[in-house]
Amino acid sequence: MKSFENKVVVITGGNSGIGKAIAKSFYVQGAKIVVFGRDQSKLQSVATEFSGNITTVQGDVTKLSDLDKLYKTVNDIHGKVDILVANAGIAGGQIIDEVDEHHFDEIMNINLKGAYFTVQKAVPFLKSNASVVMISSMACHGGWKGLSVYSAAKAAISVLAKSFSADLINRGIRVNSISPGFTDTPIFTDKNVIPVASELVPIKRFATPEEIADAAMFLSSNQYIVGIDLLIDGGVSTLRPEFR
């Protein structure tokens, strides 16, 4: 029997990059997948590629009515949710004196507001032993030039996993977060950046999206892990430069 046979897994931002890898990993293990994203063409591509136990819902995590639509669709088709992966987010960097209100609001609305209400709106639809995995970033584990807003938003995600755990533990719902480091996804449009940035990583390479997906599956299956932030960055945040 496959590890997640017939489990209902909802993934926001599941139409590309880490989110798509997470969706595929659960799909291969027999789960019923629901992917939520903004880009209808990418959603259609995912649906065509996977076929079978996958439902796609178009929407924006910053719009609460779209999240309501997502969970109504899930409930109508599958009933309750076993696993929720709050993955939708965007990257973007500006140094402090370049940050304007538009940049601040865009990063915070998608990465923080969107994640917060993705989980809040899901609560009535989560099974009593459900797992929630939130995607944070290694950027919140240290100071990175030009990433003040992004890092702050992701730091909030890591803390939310702990706070949501405290709110939901008596209902049997576990919440954890993952902080990925450099990961080889379409966000790196200039592939020449990867070998250069890899030199910053002690193990000298980027993570694959599948390695992050493995962590999401692990956190979803281990019933004794609650409220942690799992840092997966090849040692960037934990090894001092002189020891690399």
Phi, psi and omega in degrees: 000139179288151190300325184240033181309121176066010174287142179266117185240122179252129183230119174273147185062034186268014184260003176196167172057223182299318181299318179293320178297321177295315179301315182295320181297316177292322180300315180298331180268018169092008182284158171267114191260136170237118181252130180244131181197169183274329189267107184297323181293321177291322177299317179296322179297318178296316180299320179291319182294317183279308185056154178091235187281061178219136176237136177246142178229124180273134178174178186238127183295342179278351179254111185297330178293327177291322177294321175301318178298318179303307186287332173295317178298314179300314182295319180295324185270317190240343188087224186285161182259132176272320185220131175240129175244108179272091189250336187304133179184168176229155175253160178173139184227138172210140177288163194307318184278000175258346184291125174248177185296324180297313179300313181301310184294321181296312181295314183290321183295316182282312188281328183253299179303314181300316180293318181302308185282340171301316180284313183302315182290339181280337191309314181296344185254001181274138175293164185292342178243029185290158175243135174242129177240124179251139183263113178260220180195151174296343181299339180269003180257013178181175179270126179236125181302131177081005184239028185300315183288313180300314181297320180296318179297317181287327174299322177297323178298315180299322179286323178301322179302322178287315182293318176298323177301316180297322180291327193249354187298326180288349174263002179082009182266126180259138178234131177221165176231159175238134175249092178287150170267209178302123182229136184284090180230171180299349178298333176269082183292329177265099185293348176290342179290327189299310180296328179291310181293333179299334178293342176281346186262126181307325179268007168063035173199163173280157169288153168272152175303328181294329178292324175290321178299320178302321180293321178297320179292321178298312180296330180283338185261336182270109187286355184255006179257119185222130169072023180262161169245111185269110182274120181233086187224019177067017178097001183304315186273346188247340179255127179294148184306323183290347180256007182272000000 
